[in-house]
Amino acid sequence: MTAYIEEGKQEGLQEGLQEGLKQEALKLTMRLLRRRFGELEARIVAKVQALSTERLEELTEDLLDFDEVEDLDAWLEYPGLEND
């Protein structure tokens, strides 16, 4: 029984760490997007918030190549089509 409790604690800790990493990635990405484009439409914010941690990290890099908010919108609409 103790092993199950320890396993549960470890899983909870791991989930908490993953959620914390995602929140930090989201916070950074949103700061950079707002600095580049100003306030964003709610629908764009919702799409960004729904991204995984990996996709948020990709977006943080890719947004350096965006010239206008439409580039961001296209990136969000068609994942995988951005220029690598």
C-alpha positions as CSV (number, residue, x, y, z in Angstrom):
1,M,0.0,0.0,0.0
2,T,2.8,2.4,0.8
3,A,4.3,1.8,-2.7
4,Y,0.9,2.9,-4.2
5,I,0.9,6.1,-2.1
6,E,4.5,6.9,-3.2
7,E,3.7,6.2,-6.8
8,G,0.7,8.5,-6.5
9,K,2.8,11.2,-5.0
10,Q,5.3,11.0,-7.7
11,E,2.7,11.1,-10.4
12,G,1.1,14.2,-8.8
13,L,4.5,15.9,-8.5
14,Q,5.3,15.1,-12.1
15,E,1.9,16.5,-13.3
16,G,2.4,19.6,-11.2
17,L,5.8,20.2,-12.7
18,Q,4.6,19.7,-16.2
19,E,1.7,22.1,-15.6
20,G,4.1,24.7,-14.1
21,L,6.4,24.4,-17.2
22,K,3.4,24.9,-19.5
23,Q,2.3,28.0,-17.5
24,E,5.7,29.5,-17.7
25,A,6.0,28.8,-21.4
26,L,2.5,30.4,-22.0
27,K,3.4,33.4,-19.9
28,L,6.6,34.1,-21.9
29,T,5.0,33.4,-25.2
30,M,2.1,35.8,-24.4
31,R,4.4,38.5,-23.3
32,L,6.4,38.3,-26.5
33,L,3.3,38.2,-28.7
34,R,1.8,41.2,-26.9
35,R,5.1,43.1,-27.2
36,R,5.3,42.4,-30.9
37,F,1.6,42.9,-31.9
38,G,-0.1,44.7,-29.0
39,E,-3.3,43.3,-27.5
40,L,-4.5,40.2,-29.3
41,E,-8.0,39.1,-30.2
42,A,-9.6,36.7,-27.7
43,R,-9.8,33.9,-30.3
44,I,-6.1,34.1,-30.9
45,V,-5.4,34.1,-27.1
46,A,-7.6,31.0,-26.7
47,K,-5.7,29.2,-29.5
48,V,-2.3,30.0,-27.9
49,Q,-3.6,28.9,-24.5
50,A,-4.6,25.6,-25.9
51,L,-1.1,24.8,-27.3
52,S,1.1,22.1,-25.7
53,T,4.3,23.1,-24.0
54,E,6.3,21.9,-27.1
55,R,4.2,24.0,-29.5
56,L,4.5,27.0,-27.2
57,E,8.2,26.7,-27.3
58,E,8.1,26.4,-31.1
59,L,5.9,29.5,-31.3
60,T,8.3,31.4,-29.2
61,E,11.0,30.8,-31.8
62,D,8.8,31.1,-34.9
63,L,7.2,34.4,-33.8
64,L,10.5,36.1,-34.5
65,D,9.9,35.6,-38.2
66,F,6.3,37.0,-38.1
67,D,5.8,40.4,-39.7
68,E,2.2,40.9,-38.8
69,V,-0.5,39.3,-36.6
70,E,-1.9,37.5,-39.7
71,D,1.3,35.4,-39.7
72,L,0.6,34.3,-36.2
73,D,-3.0,33.5,-37.1
74,A,-1.9,31.4,-40.0
75,W,0.7,29.6,-37.8
76,L,-2.1,28.8,-35.4
77,E,-4.5,27.7,-38.0
78,Y,-2.2,25.5,-40.0
79,P,0.3,23.8,-37.7
80,G,3.3,22.3,-39.5
81,L,3.2,24.7,-42.4
82,E,5.5,27.3,-40.8
83,N,8.9,27.7,-42.3
84,D,11.6,25.8,-40.4
